[in-house]
């Protein structure tokens, strides 16, 4: 029988009744080992599992049903560890992605609040005059084309002004670090309008 979780085929080890013992042995190996090479760890887990399920060891200490007592192939262990690592990577990737989005939103919101609350600018007037906030680190190009020359990289929070548009691109002007006015093209989703804060 093949088990699927969200369309992913589970390795054979996850489908057998000895998964609890395998988990305990794996935990023990990782807590005692300084070696993180997957082949070495797999071999150690396989040998420790075999030792834990050896019928010659006192059964009262093991407290395990007979059907769990068997050897496991190193290849099965490696496949199981790769599965676990993949799941952990996906979970961490989703978590980090969400945190980055929240941090970007918060910084863009801070810049917005600085101009609207701190400096007293009117959000509607800033938007009407086409001022926008760069909502993530963004590349500005010479032309409205992904293959065009990169002019500059703008940091998140930079305030720019739109002077033209072409499909999903916006031609903007901004002041660089030397106080010079620059002009280039940026994709529209990288720009955020000014908003009146909710608590105002």
DAPE-V668727 format. One record per helix or strand. SS is the DSSP state (2 for helix, 1 for strand). FROM is the first residue (numbers start at 1). TO is the last residue. If there is no record, write none. Layout:
# DAPE-V668727
ss-><SS/SS>
from-><FROM/FROM>
to-><TO/TO>
This chain:
# DAPE-V668727
ss-><1/1/2/2/2/2/2/2/2/1/1/1/1/1/1/2/1>
from-><4/8/12/19/38/59/66/74/123/131/138/150/159/169/181/188/191>
to-><5/9/15/32/52/62/68/118/128/134/141/154/166/175/187/190/192>
